[in-house]
């Protein structure tokens, strides 16, 4: 089963906002939904590269997990075939 990557972004972090409660709520929400949180600014190029690197890294990580899971499934299927007929042929 594939997992969905979730990201929560607070954009326009170049604009100063003193609302710390809002930031805490956003981080809390990201944590609750098991999402990766980033504060970004396209205008000032803040965390844009880090965001894309995180996306790429986490996609590759999921692909590896799926590959490992498929290998385990194949092993289990092969073991059950062997156990049911006592022969690999």
mmCIF file of the C-alpha atoms, coordinates in Angstrom:
data_MODEL
# 
_entry.id   MODEL 
# 
loop_
_atom_site.group_PDB 
_atom_site.id 
_atom_site.type_symbol 
_atom_site.label_atom_id 
_atom_site.label_alt_id 
_atom_site.label_comp_id 
_atom_site.label_asym_id 
_atom_site.label_entity_id 
_atom_site.label_seq_id 
_atom_site.pdbx_PDB_ins_code 
_atom_site.Cartn_x 
_atom_site.Cartn_y 
_atom_site.Cartn_z 
_atom_site.occupancy 
_atom_site.B_iso_or_equiv 
_atom_site.pdbx_formal_charge 
_atom_site.auth_seq_id 
_atom_site.auth_comp_id 
_atom_site.auth_asym_id 
_atom_site.auth_atom_id 
_atom_site.pdbx_PDB_model_num 
ATOM 1  C CA . UNK A 1 1  ? 0.000  0.000   0.000  1.00 0.00 ? 1  UNK A CA 1 
ATOM 2  C CA . UNK A 1 2  ? 1.381  3.367   -0.974 1.00 0.00 ? 2  UNK A CA 1 
ATOM 3  C CA . UNK A 1 3  ? 1.507  6.186   1.489  1.00 0.00 ? 3  UNK A CA 1 
ATOM 4  C CA . UNK A 1 4  ? 0.579  9.727   0.576  1.00 0.00 ? 4  UNK A CA 1 
ATOM 5  C CA . UNK A 1 5  ? 3.101  12.464  1.264  1.00 0.00 ? 5  UNK A CA 1 
ATOM 6  C CA . UNK A 1 6  ? 1.604  15.499  2.943  1.00 0.00 ? 6  UNK A CA 1 
ATOM 7  C CA . UNK A 1 7  ? 3.146  18.925  3.235  1.00 0.00 ? 7  UNK A CA 1 
ATOM 8  C CA . UNK A 1 8  ? 1.768  21.974  5.007  1.00 0.00 ? 8  UNK A CA 1 
ATOM 9  C CA . UNK A 1 9  ? 3.256  25.269  3.848  1.00 0.00 ? 9  UNK A CA 1 
ATOM 10 C CA . UNK A 1 10 ? 3.089  28.657  5.453  1.00 0.00 ? 10 UNK A CA 1 
ATOM 11 C CA . UNK A 1 11 ? 3.768  30.935  2.526  1.00 0.00 ? 11 UNK A CA 1 
ATOM 12 C CA . UNK A 1 12 ? 4.874  34.540  2.397  1.00 0.00 ? 12 UNK A CA 1 
ATOM 13 C CA . UNK A 1 13 ? 7.152  34.160  5.415  1.00 0.00 ? 13 UNK A CA 1 
ATOM 14 C CA . UNK A 1 14 ? 8.991  37.243  4.126  1.00 0.00 ? 14 UNK A CA 1 
ATOM 15 C CA . UNK A 1 15 ? 6.047  39.285  5.430  1.00 0.00 ? 15 UNK A CA 1 
ATOM 16 C CA . UNK A 1 16 ? 6.494  39.778  9.138  1.00 0.00 ? 16 UNK A CA 1 
ATOM 17 C CA . UNK A 1 17 ? 3.520  38.619  11.143 1.00 0.00 ? 17 UNK A CA 1 
ATOM 18 C CA . UNK A 1 18 ? 3.555  38.682  14.924 1.00 0.00 ? 18 UNK A CA 1 
ATOM 19 C CA . UNK A 1 19 ? 0.797  36.091  15.221 1.00 0.00 ? 19 UNK A CA 1 
ATOM 20 C CA . UNK A 1 20 ? 2.743  33.324  16.981 1.00 0.00 ? 20 UNK A CA 1 
ATOM 21 C CA . UNK A 1 21 ? -0.505 31.537  17.865 1.00 0.00 ? 21 UNK A CA 1 
ATOM 22 C CA . UNK A 1 22 ? -1.294 31.103  14.187 1.00 0.00 ? 22 UNK A CA 1 
ATOM 23 C CA . UNK A 1 23 ? 2.138  29.593  13.555 1.00 0.00 ? 23 UNK A CA 1 
ATOM 24 C CA . UNK A 1 24 ? 1.704  27.232  16.529 1.00 0.00 ? 24 UNK A CA 1 
ATOM 25 C CA . UNK A 1 25 ? -1.700 26.171  15.197 1.00 0.00 ? 25 UNK A CA 1 
ATOM 26 C CA . UNK A 1 26 ? -0.301 25.515  11.729 1.00 0.00 ? 26 UNK A CA 1 
ATOM 27 C CA . UNK A 1 27 ? 2.559  23.431  13.128 1.00 0.00 ? 27 UNK A CA 1 
ATOM 28 C CA . UNK A 1 28 ? 0.135  21.557  15.396 1.00 0.00 ? 28 UNK A CA 1 
ATOM 29 C CA . UNK A 1 29 ? -2.132 20.804  12.434 1.00 0.00 ? 29 UNK A CA 1 
ATOM 30 C CA . UNK A 1 30 ? 0.801  19.563  10.346 1.00 0.00 ? 30 UNK A CA 1 
ATOM 31 C CA . UNK A 1 31 ? 1.840  17.301  13.191 1.00 0.00 ? 31 UNK A CA 1 
ATOM 32 C CA . UNK A 1 32 ? -1.718 15.973  13.649 1.00 0.00 ? 32 UNK A CA 1 
ATOM 33 C CA . UNK A 1 33 ? -2.000 14.924  10.011 1.00 0.00 ? 33 UNK A CA 1 
ATOM 34 C CA . UNK A 1 34 ? 1.574  13.605  9.908  1.00 0.00 ? 34 UNK A CA 1 
ATOM 35 C CA . UNK A 1 35 ? 2.650  16.237  7.395  1.00 0.00 ? 35 UNK A CA 1 
ATOM 36 C CA . UNK A 1 36 ? 5.980  17.916  6.789  1.00 0.00 ? 36 UNK A CA 1 
ATOM 37 C CA . UNK A 1 37 ? 5.879  21.620  7.624  1.00 0.00 ? 37 UNK A CA 1 
ATOM 38 C CA . UNK A 1 38 ? 7.719  24.391  5.784  1.00 0.00 ? 38 UNK A CA 1 
ATOM 39 C CA . UNK A 1 39 ? 7.665  28.159  5.968  1.00 0.00 ? 39 UNK A CA 1 
ATOM 40 C CA . UNK A 1 40 ? 8.391  29.509  2.502  1.00 0.00 ? 40 UNK A CA 1 
ATOM 41 C CA . UNK A 1 41 ? 8.718  32.687  0.491  1.00 0.00 ? 41 UNK A CA 1 
ATOM 42 C CA . UNK A 1 42 ? 8.904  32.551  -3.284 1.00 0.00 ? 42 UNK A CA 1 
ATOM 43 C CA . UNK A 1 43 ? 9.644  36.280  -3.347 1.00 0.00 ? 43 UNK A CA 1 
ATOM 44 C CA . UNK A 1 44 ? 12.791 35.982  -1.202 1.00 0.00 ? 44 UNK A CA 1 
ATOM 45 C CA . UNK A 1 45 ? 13.529 32.368  -2.210 1.00 0.00 ? 45 UNK A CA 1 
ATOM 46 C CA . UNK A 1 46 ? 13.254 31.116  1.381  1.00 0.00 ? 46 UNK A CA 1 
ATOM 47 C CA . UNK A 1 47 ? 13.088 27.331  1.784  1.00 0.00 ? 47 UNK A CA 1 
ATOM 48 C CA . UNK A 1 48 ? 12.061 26.756  -1.835 1.00 0.00 ? 48 UNK A CA 1 
ATOM 49 C CA . UNK A 1 49 ? 15.049 24.510  -2.594 1.00 0.00 ? 49 UNK A CA 1 
ATOM 50 C CA . UNK A 1 50 ? 14.705 22.780  0.776  1.00 0.00 ? 50 UNK A CA 1 
ATOM 51 C CA . UNK A 1 51 ? 11.036 22.077  0.051  1.00 0.00 ? 51 UNK A CA 1 
ATOM 52 C CA . UNK A 1 52 ? 11.791 20.499  -3.337 1.00 0.00 ? 52 UNK A CA 1 
ATOM 53 C CA . UNK A 1 53 ? 14.682 18.513  -1.892 1.00 0.00 ? 53 UNK A CA 1 
ATOM 54 C CA . UNK A 1 54 ? 12.404 17.239  0.869  1.00 0.00 ? 54 UNK A CA 1 
ATOM 55 C CA . UNK A 1 55 ? 9.768  16.217  -1.667 1.00 0.00 ? 55 UNK A CA 1 
ATOM 56 C CA . UNK A 1 56 ? 12.347 14.324  -3.752 1.00 0.00 ? 56 UNK A CA 1 
ATOM 57 C CA . UNK A 1 57 ? 13.940 12.674  -0.724 1.00 0.00 ? 57 UNK A CA 1 
ATOM 58 C CA . UNK A 1 58 ? 10.605 11.544  0.698  1.00 0.00 ? 58 UNK A CA 1 
ATOM 59 C CA . UNK A 1 59 ? 9.318  10.245  -2.652 1.00 0.00 ? 59 UNK A CA 1 
ATOM 60 C CA . UNK A 1 60 ? 12.488 8.164   -3.034 1.00 0.00 ? 60 UNK A CA 1 
ATOM 61 C CA . UNK A 1 61 ? 12.129 6.951   0.548  1.00 0.00 ? 61 UNK A CA 1 
ATOM 62 C CA . UNK A 1 62 ? 8.549  5.826   -0.142 1.00 0.00 ? 62 UNK A CA 1 
ATOM 63 C CA . UNK A 1 63 ? 9.619  4.095   -3.339 1.00 0.00 ? 63 UNK A CA 1 
ATOM 64 C CA . UNK A 1 64 ? 12.285 2.163   -1.437 1.00 0.00 ? 64 UNK A CA 1 
ATOM 65 C CA . UNK A 1 65 ? 9.769  1.201   1.251  1.00 0.00 ? 65 UNK A CA 1 
ATOM 66 C CA . UNK A 1 66 ? 7.349  -0.024  -1.435 1.00 0.00 ? 66 UNK A CA 1 
ATOM 67 C CA . UNK A 1 67 ? 10.129 -2.005  -3.120 1.00 0.00 ? 67 UNK A CA 1 
ATOM 68 C CA . UNK A 1 68 ? 11.142 -3.597  0.183  1.00 0.00 ? 68 UNK A CA 1 
ATOM 69 C CA . UNK A 1 69 ? 7.510  -4.441  0.942  1.00 0.00 ? 69 UNK A CA 1 
ATOM 70 C CA . UNK A 1 70 ? 7.109  -6.047  -2.480 1.00 0.00 ? 70 UNK A CA 1 
ATOM 71 C CA . UNK A 1 71 ? 10.248 -8.124  -1.924 1.00 0.00 ? 71 UNK A CA 1 
ATOM 72 C CA . UNK A 1 72 ? 8.822  -9.346  1.407  1.00 0.00 ? 72 UNK A CA 1 
ATOM 73 C CA . UNK A 1 73 ? 5.481  -10.185 -0.233 1.00 0.00 ? 73 UNK A CA 1 
ATOM 74 C CA . UNK A 1 74 ? 7.262  -12.138 -2.965 1.00 0.00 ? 74 UNK A CA 1 
ATOM 75 C CA . UNK A 1 75 ? 9.240  -14.093 -0.371 1.00 0.00 ? 75 UNK A CA 1 
ATOM 76 C CA . UNK A 1 76 ? 6.091  -14.970 1.562  1.00 0.00 ? 76 UNK A CA 1 
ATOM 77 C CA . UNK A 1 77 ? 4.307  -16.049 -1.618 1.00 0.00 ? 77 UNK A CA 1 
ATOM 78 C CA . UNK A 1 78 ? 7.276  -18.189 -2.639 1.00 0.00 ? 78 UNK A CA 1 
ATOM 79 C CA . UNK A 1 79 ? 7.480  -19.765 0.819  1.00 0.00 ? 79 UNK A CA 1 
ATOM 80 C CA . UNK A 1 80 ? 3.797  -20.651 0.763  1.00 0.00 ? 80 UNK A CA 1 
ATOM 81 C CA . UNK A 1 81 ? 4.167  -22.197 -2.706 1.00 0.00 ? 81 UNK A CA 1 
ATOM 82 C CA . UNK A 1 82 ? 7.066  -24.291 -1.455 1.00 0.00 ? 82 UNK A CA 1 
ATOM 83 C CA . UNK A 1 83 ? 5.270  -25.306 1.723  1.00 0.00 ? 83 UNK A CA 1 
ATOM 84 C CA . UNK A 1 84 ? 2.097  -26.344 -0.086 1.00 0.00 ? 84 UNK A CA 1 
ATOM 85 C CA . UNK A 1 85 ? 3.718  -28.598 -2.685 1.00 0.00 ? 85 UNK A CA 1 
ATOM 86 C CA . UNK A 1 86 ? 7.080  -29.356 -1.014 1.00 0.00 ? 86 UNK A CA 1 
ATOM 87 C CA . UNK A 1 87 ? 8.679  -28.700 -4.382 1.00 0.00 ? 87 UNK A CA 1 
ATOM 88 C CA . UNK A 1 88 ? 9.953  -25.636 -6.180 1.00 0.00 ? 88 UNK A CA 1 
ATOM 89 C CA . UNK A 1 89 ? 9.267  -26.998 -9.650 1.00 0.00 ? 89 UNK A CA 1 
# 
